[in-house]
Amino acid sequence: MVVIGDIIRKGARLYPNKVGVIFGEARLTYKNFNERINRLAHSLMKLGLKKGDAISVLSESCSQYLEIFFACAKLGVVVVPLNFRLAPKEIMYIINDAEPVLLFVGEDFLKVADSIRPELKTVRNYVSINKPYDTMAYYEEILSEDTSEPDAKIEEDDLFTIIYTGGTTGLPKGVMLSHRNMLTALLGYYIGYGITQSDKMLFILPMFHTTIFGPLMLLAAGGSVVILRRPEPKLMLQTIEKEKITFINAVPTVYNLLLQDPDLKNYDFSSLRLLSYGGSPMPEEVLKR
């Protein structure tokens, strides 16, 4: 039996000194990353979280977001990622529907979280992810010193995440994905894309979507993930060259923005081997370019 937490446990054992996650100035080896995940897991246990509980995350993409996913996976705690593009009332609806007991908040959404806080029925603890904030605990300060693997029995059919639909035909609905669901999908992507330990992914999409498959897949293969908060074309081009990126998954709009950059020809893209896209049809001319 294999569960999501085994991905990073295996990586820490097989490639302890290899850099697996890059975000800003942080370059985390598999060993470092797994230790931070375990520290967070022990912190969550100290806050009283247990298997079957849910937490939510309102944040742009960052390395801590991945840590939250893995720490919860190791505890059997369900992650409910929130679409930060929604209106506060829509975010409030999803939180009250999913009934998380803890809310992690990124720096750009601290005031939004504060504004809906009185209406949230089940959230007991609030954690600011990126910086200290006077009405919330701070992520880096709550991390336990305990780096041991948490003692929790997780089954393949246990819930891993609940991802809410867009709500275009009514209220958003929570789609329940188990460890088995996610790992089965990862296996299909892994085989189809031919991902190896040599691959380095540039991840620029939001983690509140099923695009979380990308980082999980790269780490399962022993590769590396470079995370950007958002798809800024100039920064993407610089990062592709600097980090020798091999794989990007994006939406057609992002690829079109990259192609329109006036300095496009000044960058070295020789490392790229795989570009994938989704979310909308790709215009034929953009695909040809």
C-alpha positions in Angstrom: 0.0 0.0 0.0 1.3 3.5 -1.0 -0.1 6.8 0.2 0.8 10.4 -0.6 3.1 10.8 2.4 5.3 8.1 1.0 6.3 10.3 -1.9 8.4 12.6 0.2 9.5 9.9 2.7 10.9 7.9 -0.2 12.6 11.0 -1.6 14.3 11.9 1.7 15.6 8.3 1.9 16.8 8.0 -1.7 17.9 11.5 -2.5 18.5 13.3 0.8 20.9 15.9 -0.5 19.2 16.6 -3.8 17.4 19.9 -4.0 13.7 19.0 -4.6 11.9 22.3 -4.0 13.0 25.9 -5.0 10.9 28.9 -4.0 12.4 32.4 -3.9 15.7 32.2 -2.0 14.8 28.8 -0.4 16.4 25.7 -2.0 15.2 22.7 0.0 16.8 19.3 -0.3 14.5 16.3 0.0 15.8 15.8 3.6 15.2 19.4 4.6 11.8 19.4 3.0 10.7 16.2 4.7 11.9 17.5 8.0 9.9 20.7 7.7 6.9 18.6 6.7 7.3 16.5 9.8 7.7 19.6 12.0 4.5 21.0 10.7 2.7 17.6 11.2 3.7 17.6 14.9 2.6 21.2 15.2 -0.8 20.3 13.8 -1.1 17.4 16.3 -0.2 19.8 19.1 -3.1 22.0 18.0 -5.4 19.0 18.4 -5.8 18.0 14.7 -6.5 14.4 14.1 -7.3 12.0 11.2 -10.5 13.0 9.5 -10.3 16.7 10.4 -10.0 19.3 7.6 -8.0 22.4 7.1 -8.2 25.1 4.4 -5.5 27.2 2.6 -6.1 30.6 1.2 -2.9 31.5 -0.5 -0.9 31.8 -3.7 1.5 29.1 -4.6 4.6 28.7 -2.3 6.8 26.0 -0.8 4.8 26.1 2.4 1.6 25.2 0.5 3.3 22.0 -0.6 4.4 21.4 3.0 0.9 21.7 4.2 -0.4 19.2 1.6 2.3 16.6 2.7 2.0 17.2 6.4 -1.8 16.7 6.3 -1.3 13.7 4.1 0.9 12.1 6.7 -1.8 12.7 9.4 -4.9 11.8 7.5 -6.0 15.5 7.7 -8.0 16.6 4.6 -6.7 19.7 2.7 -9.4 22.0 1.3 -7.6 24.5 -0.9 -9.5 27.7 -1.6 -9.7 29.6 -4.9 -8.3 33.0 -3.9 -10.0 34.6 -7.0 -13.4 34.2 -5.4 -15.3 36.9 -3.6 -15.1 36.8 0.2 -18.7 35.6 0.5 -17.9 32.7 -1.9 -14.8 31.8 0.1 -16.9 31.9 3.3 -19.5 29.6 1.8 -16.9 27.0 0.9 -15.2 27.1 4.3 -18.5 26.7 6.1 -19.5 23.9 3.8 -16.2 22.0 4.2 -16.0 22.7 8.0 -12.2 23.0 8.4 -10.8 23.6 11.9 -7.8 25.6 10.8 -7.2 28.2 8.1 -3.7 28.9 6.6 -3.6 32.3 5.0 -1.1 33.8 2.5 0.1 37.4 2.9 -2.1 38.8 0.2 -5.3 37.5 1.8 -4.8 38.3 5.5 -7.4 41.1 5.4 -9.9 39.0 3.5 -9.6 36.3 6.1 -10.1 38.8 8.9 -13.2 40.2 7.2 -15.0 36.9 7.1 -13.6 35.5 10.3 -16.8 36.3 12.4 -18.9 34.2 10.0 -16.7 31.1 9.9 -18.4 28.5 12.0 -15.8 25.8 12.6 -12.3 27.4 12.2 -10.5 27.5 15.6 -7.0 28.4 14.5 -5.6 30.8 12.0 -2.0 30.7 10.7 -0.3 33.4 8.6 2.0 31.6 6.1 4.5 34.2 4.9 4.9 36.8 7.5 3.9 37.6 11.1 0.4 39.1 11.5 -1.1 40.3 14.8 -4.4 38.3 14.7 -2.9 35.0 13.7 -0.2 32.6 14.6 2.9 32.7 12.3 3.8 29.6 10.3 7.5 29.6 11.0 7.0 30.2 14.7 4.6 27.3 15.2 6.8 24.6 13.6 7.7 21.9 16.1 11.4 20.9 16.6 10.4 17.3 16.2 11.5 16.0 12.8 10.4 12.4 13.3 7.8 10.7 11.2 4.3 11.2 12.7 2.7 8.1 14.0 -0.5 7.9 12.0 -2.1 5.0 10.1 -3.2 6.2 6.6 -5.1 4.0 4.2 -5.3 4.4 0.4 -9.0 5.1 0.5 -8.6 7.9 3.1 -9.4 11.4 1.9 -6.5 13.4 0.8 -8.1 16.6 -0.5 -11.5 18.2 -1.3 -11.4 20.5 -4.3 -14.4 22.7 -4.9 -15.9 23.1 -8.4 -16.3 26.5 -10.0 -20.0 26.8 -9.2 -21.0 27.9 -12.7 -24.3 26.0 -12.6 -25.0 26.6 -8.9 -23.1 26.6 -5.6 -19.6 25.1 -5.6 -19.5 21.4 -4.8 -16.6 19.6 -3.0 -15.0 16.9 -5.0 -13.5 14.3 -2.7 -10.2 12.8 -3.8 -8.5 10.0 -1.9 -4.9 9.0 -1.7 -5.7 6.2 -4.2 -7.4 8.7 -6.6 -4.4 11.0 -6.6 -1.7 8.3 -6.9 -3.6 6.6 -9.8 -3.7 10.0 -11.6 -0.1 10.6 -10.8 0.9 7.2 -12.3 -0.9 8.0 -15.5 0.8 11.4 -15.9 4.2 10.0 -14.9 4.0 7.3 -17.6 2.5 9.6 -20.2 5.1 12.4 -19.7 8.0 10.1 -19.1 9.1 12.0 -16.0 12.6 11.2 -14.6 14.9 12.3 -11.8 16.5 14.7 -14.3 13.4 16.7 -14.8 12.9 20.1 -13.3 9.4 21.6 -13.4 8.5 25.3 -13.4 5.3 25.5 -11.5 3.4 28.7 -12.0 -0.3 27.7 -11.6 -2.4 28.0 -8.4 -2.3 25.1 -6.0 -6.0 25.3 -5.3 -6.6 23.3 -8.5 -5.9 19.8 -9.6 -2.6 21.3 -11.0 -1.1 20.1 -7.7 -0.6 16.9 -9.6 2.5 18.5 -11.2 4.7 19.1 -8.1 3.5 15.7 -6.6 4.5 13.9 -9.8 8.0 15.5 -10.0 8.7 14.7 -6.4 7.5 11.2 -6.8 10.0 10.8 -9.7 12.9 12.3 -7.7 12.9 15.4 -9.8 12.8 19.1 -8.8 10.1 21.7 -8.6 10.7 25.5 -9.0 7.6 27.4 -7.6 6.7 30.9 -8.6 3.8 32.7 -6.9 2.2 33.7 -10.2 2.9 33.5 -13.9 5.0 36.7 -14.5 6.3 36.3 -18.0 9.7 38.0 -17.5 10.4 36.1 -14.3 9.4 32.9 -16.0 11.8 33.4 -18.9 14.6 34.2 -16.5 13.9 31.2 -14.4 13.7 28.8 -17.4 17.2 29.8 -18.4 18.7 30.1 -14.9 17.3 26.8 -13.5 17.5 24.9 -16.8 13.8 24.0 -16.6 12.8 20.9 -18.6 9.0 20.9 -18.0 6.2 23.5 -17.8 2.5 22.9 -17.4 0.5 26.1 -18.1 -2.6 27.5 -19.8 -2.6 28.8 -23.4 -2.9 32.4 -22.2 0.5 32.1 -20.3 2.2 30.6 -23.3 0.9 33.4 -25.5 2.2 36.0 -23.1 5.7 34.4 -23.1 5.7 34.4 -26.9 4.9 38.1 -27.0 7.8 39.1 -24.8 10.1 41.4 -26.8 13.2 39.8 -25.3 12.1 36.2 -26.0 15.0 35.5 -28.4 17.6 36.6 -25.8 16.9 33.6 -23.5 18.2 30.1 -23.7 15.4 27.5 -23.8 17.6 24.5 -24.8 16.8 22.7 -21.5 13.0 22.5 -22.3 11.8 19.1 -23.4 8.1 19.1 -22.5 5.3 21.7 -22.5 1.8 20.8 -21.5 -1.3 22.8 -21.3 -4.9 22.7 -20.2 -7.8 24.8 -19.0 -8.8 26.0 -22.5 -8.2 25.2 -26.2 -4.8 26.2 -27.6 -5.0 28.5 -30.6 -3.3 26.8 -33.5 -1.0 29.8 -34.3 0.2 29.9 -30.6 0.8 26.1 -30.7 2.9 26.4 -34.0 5.0 29.3 -32.5 
